[in-house]
């Protein structure tokens, strides 16, 4: 279904296991599709490899901007920040950094959201 009819959303990132090294890092963004292009609209606080398992909450509202051109793109949105409006679909983007380059950067997580009109 087209998510463009919704005005706001709450997304939860549930990190249930984290890598062991201090330099390991999990980054997670919420994206929207506008005119066939995936754009970042929100970024969760980064999760370090030595951090305890935890849940992170991100709220996204569409009223913040009025045109797709105003969206922050390509991982440039700051942690905890959000930008709208969103397009016809939502997606999750993530990256894992192996800080010590030893190949053991592993995170287990789930992300879910609730949309409101």
C-alpha angles and dihedrals in degrees: 000000000000109000093196091096092066122091103197144006141195116214126192124203109199111194106195099172132019134197117259103236123089093225095053112106138187118204121186130185135185112225136192131204115235119175090342095308125112112228130183114245100167142014128201121224108275116259117221122216093244095046120112118256109273149153122253123199126208125184119203126191128186096211094076097085135011108213137046090236089067094061117114105238143200102022092310095121112107122244112274091014127115137194133190172233103067126211133223099303141026129217141175123239124187141172132196121207119203099211097189095037091230094127097242102105102131129159128177115204146151127208126197136164146200119216126204130193 
